[in-house]
Amino acid sequence: MSDNHAHAAKNHPRGLLRSRHTAARVSNEELFFDLVYVFAVTQLSHYLLDHLTLLGSVQTLLLWFAVWLGWQYTAWVTNWFEPSALQIRLVLFSIMLVALVMASGLPQAFGERAMVFACCYAGIQVGRTLWVLLALGKHDALVPNFRRILAWTSMAAVLWVAGALADGYLRLALWAAAVLCEYAAPMIGFRFPGLGRSSTADWTIDGGHLAERCQLFVIVALGESLLASGVAFGQAKEWAVGAVLTLLVTFLGSIAMWWMYFDTSSKDAAHVIEHSDDPGGIGAKFHYTHVVLVAGIIVSAVADELVIGHGEHHVEWKYLGALIGGPAIYLFGNALFKRVVYGFTPQSHIGGLAALVLIVPFASHLSVATVGMLTTAVMVVVALLESVWRRRSRARVAAH
């Protein structure tokens, strides 16, 4: 970590920055904060379930990008600041309240609550950054970076509010531009006219903490997948053999997703980022890979509801995006994540994606439950292959 940042943390007049002399652990305040995002993920999956169209998918994607940005930027702030400090707690709880209102407005974000959603989101992004600058003072090494972040989030805020004032495809276009603004900015070091450019070396983060925060969000999303299955099963008219079988299929799918991430890569990911010469750069890659990975879990939760609630129906094209798309997006995101961690793309994931593509031509002739069984089988096989390969690799390393 940066010596300048360690010195600033030690001598900061308000004692708000984390010490870099010991590893940062995820706090109870951060876990409490994440509960709002359990609700947000649930809202997104329900929105997609009710809008299984191309337009609905694009809208859900944009809303998910916003939800992830709000959470991720806050996770970076609590990486630098001590969440147990009273001021930081109050900031986190204030963000929680605004995020709760934002999440409540998600189903009508492209309707009558567009301005509520846009103002809440923009308020979180701009307000949090302003507070950080005030808390740091003028001389901390992090100040130039947060000034650039403020410039970008303010520019994006204008686009969010302008989109809320617009209608139809214009709103979609403006909000897409806002998302692009905030996702592209870190790629170019938040370069902004008159403010210069940040280097990832300036992002003096605790790598283990950031890895753990991402892992916990994956757990949040997987929890939504299990919740969707449980609710759909609970609403079934009869708990016959078919209903129990579909519940088992969705449950195994959730286990396979957990296994692919936590059994074979999450610990290694924490080790890689903790021992990297550029933890900020690796952390930024985590930012991009996890947004894809968690999106796959959200779409898979929709597929789980379809499998349990509409298992006997023949597959309609509007269902296919969730049934095939969810596992495919998750495999793709997991492959990107493992490429960051290990430096290569697992062949098991490429094979899994190919197998999912092969299901598509025959899907319209099958029932929803059958397609769910096939996709779950693919995910289970990929998880098993990856687990076996990883254990053999570790055994070889231990032998030498």
Secondary structure, DSSP 8 states (H G I E B T S, - for coil): --HHHHHHHHH-TT--B--SSS-----HHHHHHHHHHHHHHHHHHHHHHH--SHHHHHHHHHHHHHHHHHHHHHHHHHHHB-TTSHHHHHHHHHHHHHHHHHHHTGGGTTTTTHHHHHHHHHHHHHHHHHHHHHHH-SS-TTHHHHHHHHHHHHHHHHHHHHHHHS-HHHHHHHHHHHHHHHHHHHHTTT-BTTTB---GGG----HHHHHHHHHHHHHHHHHHHHHHHHHHHHT-S---HHHHHHHHHHHHHHHHHHIIIIITTHHHHHHHHHT-S-HHHHHHHHHHHHHHHHHHHHHHHHHHHHHHHSTTSB--HHHHHHHHHHHHHHHHHHHHHHHHHHSS--HHHHHHHHHHHHHHHHHTTSBHHHHHHHHHHHHHHHHHHHHHHHHHHHHHHHH-
